[in-house]
Amino acid sequence: MTADPRATGRRPEARRVLLRGVIAGGVATATMTAAYAAERRMRRSTVGVNPMDYDDGVIPGQIVLHILHLPDLGASEETTAGLVLRWAYGSAFGLAHVELRKRMKEPAASVAFGSALLTMTFTMFPLLGRTPPPWKWPLSMMATSVGTHAAYVIAGAVTDNRLSKILY
């Protein structure tokens, strides 16, 4: 049985898209994590004690544990679960940017991507019952959330742009 030539041609492209997306998402996640660390140093804040925003504290870990029907583990373990979640979905979300970029030019792809990320942040946390709606967030948390997501989007877009020249 011979392989469908159309399917064979798609496999290398799928691998390139996967590679570009995961690498771009990983770089973006590292940038977001570094932005939190920089802000924490400027505020002289301790990890897990004073979260910069709801993505930065125990909330993501609590959501993961709740979805998986696991018991609350305490702040340290919930923060760790949140970091694992950030790195998992942060790396995977790079794929969304690659796909958007195939359909639209920059900066439209990055604006759409960033808007989608912030929409998810501002809706999913409250819908899952772990945060107030965004209009009730303290201004400092809102500013941090927008700033760290902007850092994520910019780093992911720049990385994706560079990789598109190598992998396409």
N, C-alpha and C positions, 0 to 999 in steps of 0.2 A: 504494500500500500504506500503510495507516495504522498508526501505532505503537500497541502494546498500552498502554492507559491505565495498567495496573498498573506496567509498566516505566517509563513516563514519571514516575510519582509516586515511584518509588524512586531515580531519578537525583539529584534534589536532596538527598534524605536521604543518599545515598551520598557526595555531595560534602561535605555538612556533617560527616558522620562522619570522612571523610578529613581535612578541614581541621582539625576539633577535635583529632583524634588526632595529626596531624603537629605542630601548634602546641604542644599539651600535651607531646608527647614532646620537642620542641625546647627548650621552657622547662625541662623536667626534666633534659635533657642539659646545658644551660647551668648549671643549679644543681649538678649532680653535678661538673661540671668546676670550678666555683667552690669547691665543698667540698674537692676535691683541692688546689686552689691555696691555700686558707686553711690546710689542714693542713700543706702543704709549708712555708708561711711560718712557722707555729708551730714546726715541727721544724727550720727553717732548712735545708731540703733542696733539692737541685737537680733540676729536671725530668729524667727519664730516668736519673739516676744512682742515686737511692734511691727506687724506686717505693713508693707508699703501700700498694698492694695489687697483686694480679696483673692487675686491669683497668687499672691506672695505668701499667704499664711496657711492655716490649717484647712481652710474651706475646701480647696480642691481634693485634698486627701479625705476629708469627711464625706464628700460627694461620692468618691470612688468606693469607699467602704460601705456607704449606704446602698449604692447601686448593686454591689456584690453581696449585699446582705451580711456583711461582716460587722462584728461589734466595734464600738469606738475603742481606739487603742491608746489614746493620749496624744498630747500635742506633738511630741517628738516623732512618733511613728506616723501620725497623720501628715505632718510636714514632709516626711520622707515619701509617703505615698503620693503627695501632691507633686513633689519633684519628679518622681518616676512618671507620673501622668504628664507633666509639662514636657519632659524630654520625649515621651512617646508621641503625644499628639503634636507637639511642636515640630518634630522631625517629619511626621506624616503630612502635616498641613502644607509643607513646602510643595507637595504634589499639586495642591490646588492652585498655587501660583503658576506652576509650569503650565497647567492646563488653561488657565485664564490667559496666559501670555501667548498661547497658540491661537487664541480667539480674538485678542485685542492687543493693541500697541500699548507701550508704556507712555505715560504714567497711568493710563486708564486701568490696566491690569492690576497695578498695585493699589490704586484707590478702591477698586472693587474688592480686592483681597482684604485690605485693611478694614473696610466697612463691614465685610462679612465677619471678620474676627471680632471686632468690637460689638457688633450686633449679637453674636453668640455670647460674648462675655456679659453683656448687659441684660440678656434675657435668660440664659441658662442658669446662672447662679440664683437669681430670684425665683425662677420657676421650680427649681429643685429645692426651694425652701431654705436656703442657707444664707441668703443675704437680703437686705432690703432692696427695693427697686432702685435703679441708678440715680434717680432724681433725689433720693434721700442719702446718697453716699456723701461722706465728707469731701469737701473740695480737694483736699490733698490726695485722697485716694483716687478720685476721678482723674486728677492731673497725672498721677503716677500711672494709672491704668492706660490712659491715652498715650502718654510718653513711652512707656515700655512696649506697648503694641506698635507704636510708630517705629521704634528702634528695631523691633522684630521684622516688620514689613520691609523697611529700607534695607536691612542686612540680607534678608531673604531675596529681595528683588535684585540687589547688586550681585549677590552670589549666583543667582539663577542666570543673570545676564552674562556673567563671565563664563559660566559653565556651558551656556548655549553656544558659545563660540568654539568650545572644545569638543562638546559632545554632539554637535549637529553638523 
